Amino acid sequence: MPRTRALGLLLALLAGCTPVQPWERGTLAQPHMALDPHPLRSGWRTHVQATREGAPAAGLSEGGGCGCY
């Protein structure tokens, strides 16, 4: 029974894989398809949060904790 489930899962995963044609790559490269579509905004929010908390955010920088920008 576990083998048939594993085989079924493998077949389902392989069915989802398809080669991307060259003319389709532009569609996949759209900004809304990115993992972080707004990297500058995310970086700024991380900086502001780290500054207000007074603790480094994932080792990026240290803040004073005063709440100022």
MOMONOR-V688283 format. One record per helix or strand. SS is the DSSP state (2 for helix, 1 for strand). FROM is the first residue (numbers start at 1). TO is the last residue. Records with the same first field share a line. If there is no record, write none. Layout:
SS = FROM-TO  FROM-TO
//
This chain:
2 = 2-15  22-28  31-33  39-53
//
